[in-house]
Each structure stands twice: as C-alpha cells, then as structure tokens.
Amino acid sequence: MKTYLITGCAGFIGSNFVYYMLNRYQDILLVNLDSLTYAGNLENLKGVKNDPRHVFIQGDICDKELVLSLFKQHDLDYVIPISRAFLAST
C-alpha cells in the first residue's frame, strides 16, 4: 500500500484530487492535512468521511512537529503539496 500526505486537501483542487485518487486506486492511504482557512471546507470531503483510506488532520503545513509526526505515524511514501501556504512559500 502506498501512503500519501496531501496538503490543502479541503480546498477545491485538493478535494477533487482526493476523490480522483480514491476512485482510481484501491490500495492507498491518503493522509490529508488542511488548516481549514478561507479556502478549505470539510464539506468538500463529506463523500469520503467514512472511507478508511482517508485520514483528515486539521493542521498547518508550517507546523514542523506536526508534519514530522505524520511522517513517523503513517510511514509516508509521497507528499502532494496542494496547499496555498506551501505554494506561496516556494
């Protein structure tokens, strides 16, 4: 199983990417991180709320300790940086 960290998953682009990945791949775990600011909305993810392949964490990509703990806890294979905070800082 491949495990992905997706930042900005509750926004328009991120949530559509989550639905795409869950529809396309069965053997996957999506760890979704979003701070739920102006662009993020959990309503965008209500269709995957009970999917065991989807884990939502409310938090900030700039929180180093949180991000490191996600890498340790979920043994992440990939990071998909969709969050605006990440894109604005690069």
Residue frames as qw, qx, qy, qz and C-alpha x, y, z in Angstrom:
[[0.000, 0.889, 0.457, 0.000, 0.00, 0.00, 0.00],
 [0.386, 0.324, -0.010, 0.864, 1.25, 3.48, -0.88],
 [0.271, -0.756, -0.476, 0.359, 0.68, 6.29, 1.60],
 [0.303, 0.531, 0.189, 0.769, 0.36, 9.91, 0.55],
 [0.174, -0.575, -0.388, 0.699, 0.38, 13.15, 2.51],
 [0.205, 0.609, 0.463, 0.611, -1.78, 15.71, 0.73],
 [0.179, -0.371, -0.333, 0.848, -1.65, 19.30, 1.93],
 [0.273, 0.239, -0.110, -0.925, -4.60, 21.58, 1.19],
 [0.012, 0.152, 0.964, 0.217, -6.98, 18.66, 0.73],
 [0.121, 0.601, 0.703, -0.360, -10.15, 20.53, 1.73],
 [0.151, 0.539, -0.153, -0.815, -9.90, 23.19, -0.96],
 [0.740, 0.496, 0.016, -0.454, -11.38, 22.89, -4.45],
 [0.546, 0.566, -0.609, -0.103, -8.34, 21.39, -6.17],
 [0.062, -0.372, 0.872, -0.312, -7.23, 19.28, -3.20],
 [0.627, 0.082, 0.597, -0.493, -10.63, 17.72, -2.56],
 [0.793, 0.489, -0.110, -0.347, -11.07, 16.82, -6.21],
 [0.359, 0.547, -0.754, 0.057, -7.63, 15.24, -6.18],
 [0.357, -0.204, 0.807, -0.423, -8.64, 13.19, -3.11],
 [0.781, 0.292, 0.327, -0.446, -11.76, 11.89, -4.89],
 [0.648, 0.599, -0.427, -0.199, -9.72, 11.12, -8.02],
 [0.131, 0.483, -0.846, 0.184, -7.10, 9.14, -6.09],
 [0.478, -0.059, 0.751, -0.451, -9.64, 7.17, -4.06],
 [0.796, 0.420, 0.149, -0.409, -11.63, 6.31, -7.20],
 [0.572, 0.647, -0.491, -0.114, -8.52, 5.39, -9.17],
 [0.372, 0.359, -0.809, 0.280, -6.60, 3.33, -6.58],
 [0.783, -0.458, -0.327, -0.263, -7.89, 0.79, -4.06],
 [0.832, -0.265, -0.255, 0.415, -4.65, 0.00, -2.24],
 [0.272, 0.522, -0.085, 0.804, -3.88, 3.51, -0.97],
 [0.382, -0.681, -0.488, 0.390, -3.95, 5.63, 2.18],
 [0.206, 0.659, 0.104, 0.716, -4.41, 9.40, 1.91],
 [0.423, -0.528, -0.421, 0.604, -3.32, 11.41, 4.94],
 [0.180, 0.714, 0.341, 0.584, -4.90, 14.77, 4.33],
 [0.399, -0.409, -0.324, 0.754, -3.64, 17.89, 6.07],
 [0.083, 0.640, 0.343, 0.683, -5.51, 21.20, 5.90],
 [0.171, -0.091, -0.470, 0.861, -5.67, 24.21, 8.20],
 [0.003, 0.678, 0.731, 0.077, -9.23, 24.97, 7.06],
 [0.113, -0.382, -0.072, 0.914, -8.63, 28.66, 6.46],
 [0.408, 0.471, 0.023, -0.782, -10.52, 30.69, 3.85],
 [0.486, 0.357, -0.608, -0.517, -10.18, 28.12, 1.04],
 [0.208, 0.059, -0.974, 0.069, -10.59, 24.85, 2.95],
 [0.635, -0.136, 0.121, -0.751, -14.00, 23.45, 3.71],
 [0.298, -0.135, 0.935, -0.140, -14.75, 19.99, 5.13],
 [0.690, 0.435, 0.320, -0.483, -17.99, 19.94, 3.14],
 [0.489, 0.628, -0.507, -0.330, -15.76, 19.29, 0.11],
 [0.202, 0.334, -0.918, 0.068, -14.70, 15.97, 1.69],
 [0.639, -0.113, 0.442, -0.619, -18.03, 14.76, 3.10],
 [0.876, 0.267, -0.230, -0.329, -18.22, 11.99, 0.49],
 [0.685, 0.308, -0.615, 0.242, -15.04, 10.34, 1.82],
 [0.385, -0.636, 0.369, -0.558, -15.62, 10.97, 5.53],
 [0.841, -0.278, 0.384, -0.260, -16.13, 7.26, 6.29],
 [0.836, 0.459, -0.296, 0.057, -13.60, 5.88, 3.81],
 [0.804, -0.539, 0.128, 0.218, -10.89, 4.03, 5.79],
 [0.732, 0.236, 0.163, 0.617, -8.36, 5.00, 3.11],
 [0.117, 0.722, 0.075, 0.678, -8.80, 8.68, 4.03],
 [0.532, -0.508, -0.433, 0.522, -7.43, 10.31, 7.20],
 [0.113, 0.832, 0.130, 0.528, -8.09, 14.02, 7.79],
 [0.558, -0.391, -0.331, 0.653, -5.88, 16.08, 10.08],
 [0.061, 0.960, 0.165, 0.217, -6.62, 19.74, 10.74],
 [0.628, -0.573, 0.107, 0.516, -3.28, 21.49, 10.99],
 [0.230, 0.925, -0.183, -0.241, -0.78, 23.79, 9.37],
 [0.883, 0.373, -0.092, 0.269, 1.86, 22.63, 6.88],
 [0.224, 0.747, -0.363, 0.509, 4.22, 25.12, 8.58],
 [0.684, -0.580, 0.326, -0.299, 3.97, 23.20, 11.88],
 [0.368, 0.543, -0.754, -0.007, 7.20, 21.23, 11.65],
 [0.265, -0.209, 0.862, -0.378, 6.49, 18.99, 14.64],
 [0.731, 0.284, 0.370, -0.498, 3.05, 18.04, 13.30],
 [0.695, 0.573, -0.338, -0.271, 4.39, 17.23, 9.83],
 [0.182, 0.478, -0.848, 0.137, 7.27, 15.18, 11.24],
 [0.470, -0.059, 0.756, -0.452, 4.83, 13.26, 13.45],
 [0.791, 0.407, 0.099, -0.446, 2.70, 12.45, 10.39],
 [0.527, 0.564, -0.628, -0.097, 5.75, 11.03, 8.61],
 [0.050, -0.318, 0.891, -0.321, 6.54, 8.84, 11.62],
 [0.571, 0.101, 0.593, -0.559, 2.96, 7.76, 12.31],
 [0.778, 0.471, 0.203, -0.363, 1.96, 6.92, 8.73],
 [0.598, -0.212, 0.623, 0.458, 5.28, 5.93, 7.09],
 [0.473, 0.767, 0.108, -0.420, 4.56, 8.26, 4.14],
 [0.724, 0.138, 0.486, 0.470, 5.73, 7.38, 0.63],
 [0.302, 0.450, 0.365, 0.756, 4.76, 10.60, -1.16],
 [0.043, -0.572, -0.361, 0.736, 3.87, 14.23, -0.47],
 [0.234, 0.584, 0.552, 0.546, 1.44, 16.08, -2.75],
 [0.197, -0.369, -0.290, 0.861, 1.74, 19.82, -1.93],
 [0.079, 0.617, 0.606, 0.495, -1.53, 21.47, -2.95],
 [0.282, -0.783, -0.422, 0.360, -1.93, 23.91, -0.04],
 [0.241, 0.915, 0.084, 0.311, -1.72, 27.59, -0.77],
 [0.462, -0.845, 0.260, 0.068, 0.67, 28.14, 2.17],
 [0.766, -0.194, 0.467, 0.397, 3.14, 25.70, 0.67],
 [0.579, 0.574, 0.378, 0.439, 2.83, 27.10, -2.85],
 [0.012, 0.982, 0.037, 0.187, 3.20, 30.69, -1.66],
 [0.531, -0.765, 0.335, 0.146, 6.39, 29.87, 0.24],
 [0.797, -0.018, 0.449, 0.403, 8.22, 28.17, -2.63]]
